[in-house]
Amino acid sequence: MEFFESSFDQVVTFARENAAWAPPIVFLLAFGESLAFISLLIPAWGALVALGALIGTSGISFWPVWVAAALGAALGDWLSYWIGQKLEYRVQHIWPLSRHPDLIPRGERFMRKWGVPGIFIGRFFGPLRASVPLIAGIFEMPFWSFQLANISSAFVWAAVLLTLGDGISRLLSLWPW
């Protein structure tokens, strides 16, 4: 984990020094955080919060970073949904999901209970974020129902993470050191 933490620190430092690169960096981080296999290996939400902290303090504009994060997250979930449709339950035998045998059954129970709103809810809970779109694809959830929940939740999720970082940054700037 230390490797990822130092790598994310370097990414955040690079974005601070090169504001024009912030949207593509955020897009890639959100894509990886939302893609089923990658999100289990590289949890990027902390880096996204840290990049959100740069928004008020380093001249990085909120709007392009927000749109980039939302599009990256939506694309990652769409690709996970597509993989679920194509591979069906065979997906649970592919590494790294094979190392987390409880994820697919948990995601399945969650999706049976919540259905389409589960896409929106699942985006906000770490391990579910990795399995819910796969399960939606396996169950062949209607494409447009999935996409509506996917895209709307991606924009809300991105706003929450970036705003959380920005809010923490503003609070810390008020703290009398």
C-alpha positions as CSV (number, residue, x, y, z in Angstrom):
1,M,0.0,0.0,0.0
2,E,2.9,2.4,0.6
3,F,3.8,2.1,-3.0
4,F,0.3,3.3,-4.1
5,E,0.3,6.1,-1.4
6,S,3.7,7.5,-2.6
7,S,2.6,7.1,-6.3
8,F,-0.7,9.0,-5.5
9,D,1.4,11.7,-3.7
10,Q,3.5,12.1,-6.9
11,V,0.4,12.3,-9.0
12,V,-1.2,14.9,-6.8
13,T,2.1,16.9,-6.8
14,F,2.3,16.7,-10.6
15,A,-1.3,17.9,-10.9
16,R,-0.6,20.8,-8.5
17,E,2.3,21.9,-10.7
18,N,0.7,21.2,-14.0
19,A,-3.0,22.2,-13.7
20,A,-3.8,21.5,-17.3
21,W,-3.1,17.8,-16.7
22,A,-5.6,17.6,-13.8
23,P,-8.6,16.6,-15.9
24,P,-6.9,13.7,-17.7
25,I,-5.3,12.5,-14.5
26,V,-8.7,12.6,-12.7
27,F,-10.3,10.8,-15.6
28,L,-7.8,7.9,-15.4
29,L,-8.0,7.6,-11.7
30,A,-11.9,7.6,-11.7
31,F,-11.8,5.1,-14.6
32,G,-9.5,2.8,-12.7
33,E,-11.5,3.2,-9.4
34,S,-14.7,2.2,-11.2
35,L,-13.3,-0.6,-13.4
36,A,-14.0,-4.0,-11.7
37,F,-10.6,-5.6,-11.8
38,I,-8.4,-2.4,-11.4
39,S,-10.4,-1.0,-8.5
40,L,-9.6,-4.0,-6.3
41,L,-5.8,-3.5,-7.0
42,I,-5.5,0.3,-6.9
43,P,-8.0,2.1,-4.7
44,A,-7.8,5.6,-6.1
45,W,-10.5,7.4,-4.2
46,G,-8.0,8.9,-1.8
47,A,-6.1,10.5,-4.7
48,L,-9.4,11.9,-6.1
49,V,-10.1,13.5,-2.7
50,A,-6.6,14.9,-2.6
51,L,-7.0,16.3,-6.1
52,G,-10.2,17.8,-5.0
53,A,-8.3,19.6,-2.2
54,L,-6.2,21.3,-4.9
55,I,-9.3,22.9,-6.6
56,G,-9.5,26.0,-4.4
57,T,-5.8,26.3,-3.6
58,S,-3.9,25.8,-6.8
59,G,-6.0,27.4,-9.6
60,I,-7.4,24.1,-10.9
61,S,-10.9,24.6,-12.2
62,F,-13.7,22.5,-10.6
63,W,-15.8,22.0,-13.8
64,P,-13.3,20.2,-16.1
65,V,-12.0,18.1,-13.3
66,W,-15.6,17.2,-12.2
67,V,-16.7,16.3,-15.7
68,A,-13.5,14.3,-16.3
69,A,-13.9,12.3,-13.0
70,A,-17.6,11.6,-13.8
71,L,-16.9,10.5,-17.4
72,G,-14.0,8.3,-16.2
73,A,-16.2,6.7,-13.5
74,A,-19.1,6.1,-15.9
75,L,-16.8,4.6,-18.6
76,G,-15.3,2.3,-16.0
77,D,-18.7,1.0,-14.8
78,W,-19.9,0.7,-18.4
79,L,-16.9,-1.5,-19.3
80,S,-17.5,-3.6,-16.1
81,Y,-21.1,-4.0,-17.2
82,W,-20.0,-5.1,-20.7
83,I,-17.5,-7.6,-19.2
84,G,-20.3,-9.0,-17.0
85,Q,-22.5,-9.5,-20.1
86,K,-19.8,-11.2,-22.1
87,L,-18.2,-13.4,-19.4
88,E,-21.1,-14.0,-17.1
89,Y,-20.3,-16.0,-14.0
90,R,-16.9,-17.0,-15.4
91,V,-15.7,-13.6,-14.3
92,Q,-15.5,-14.7,-10.6
93,H,-12.7,-17.1,-11.6
94,I,-10.5,-14.3,-13.0
95,W,-7.8,-12.7,-10.9
96,P,-8.1,-10.5,-8.8
97,L,-11.8,-11.4,-8.3
98,S,-10.8,-15.0,-7.7
99,R,-9.0,-13.7,-4.6
100,H,-12.2,-12.1,-3.3
101,P,-14.8,-15.0,-3.7
102,D,-17.3,-13.1,-1.6
103,L,-17.6,-10.1,-3.9
104,I,-19.8,-11.6,-6.6
105,P,-22.3,-13.3,-4.3
106,R,-22.5,-10.1,-2.2
107,G,-23.0,-8.0,-5.3
108,E,-25.6,-10.4,-6.5
109,R,-27.6,-10.2,-3.2
110,F,-27.3,-6.5,-3.3
111,M,-28.5,-6.2,-6.9
112,R,-31.5,-8.6,-6.3
113,K,-32.5,-6.5,-3.4
114,W,-32.0,-3.0,-4.9
115,G,-32.2,-3.4,-8.7
116,V,-31.5,-0.2,-10.7
117,P,-31.2,2.0,-7.6
118,G,-28.4,-0.4,-6.6
119,I,-26.2,0.9,-9.4
120,F,-26.4,4.4,-7.8
121,I,-26.0,3.1,-4.2
122,G,-23.2,0.7,-5.1
123,R,-21.0,3.4,-6.5
124,F,-20.5,4.8,-3.0
125,F,-19.4,1.6,-1.3
126,G,-15.8,0.4,-2.0
127,P,-16.0,-3.4,-2.7
128,L,-19.6,-3.1,-4.1
129,R,-18.3,-0.5,-6.6
130,A,-16.2,-3.3,-8.1
131,S,-18.9,-5.9,-8.4
132,V,-22.3,-4.2,-8.9
133,P,-21.8,-3.2,-12.6
134,L,-20.4,-6.7,-13.3
135,I,-23.5,-8.2,-11.7
136,A,-25.8,-5.9,-13.7
137,G,-24.2,-7.1,-16.8
138,I,-24.4,-10.8,-15.8
139,F,-28.1,-10.3,-15.0
140,E,-28.5,-8.5,-18.3
141,M,-30.0,-5.4,-16.7
142,P,-31.6,-3.3,-19.5
143,F,-28.8,-1.2,-21.0
144,W,-30.5,2.2,-20.7
145,S,-31.7,1.6,-17.1
146,F,-28.1,0.7,-16.2
147,Q,-26.7,3.8,-18.1
148,L,-29.1,6.2,-16.5
149,A,-28.1,5.1,-13.0
150,N,-24.5,4.8,-14.0
151,I,-24.1,8.3,-15.5
152,S,-26.1,10.1,-12.9
153,S,-24.3,8.4,-10.0
154,A,-20.9,9.0,-11.6
155,F,-21.6,12.8,-11.6
156,V,-22.8,12.7,-8.0
157,W,-19.9,10.5,-6.8
158,A,-17.3,12.7,-8.5
159,A,-18.9,15.9,-7.0
160,V,-18.9,14.3,-3.5
161,L,-15.2,13.2,-3.7
162,L,-13.9,16.4,-5.2
163,T,-16.0,18.6,-2.9
164,L,-14.9,16.6,0.1
165,G,-11.3,17.3,-0.8
166,D,-12.0,20.9,-1.4
167,G,-13.9,21.3,1.9
168,I,-11.1,19.6,3.9
169,S,-8.6,21.9,2.2
170,R,-10.7,25.0,3.1
171,L,-11.1,23.8,6.7
172,L,-7.4,23.2,7.1
173,S,-6.6,26.7,5.7
174,L,-8.7,28.1,8.5
175,W,-6.9,26.1,11.2
176,P,-4.5,28.3,13.2
177,W,-1.2,26.5,13.1
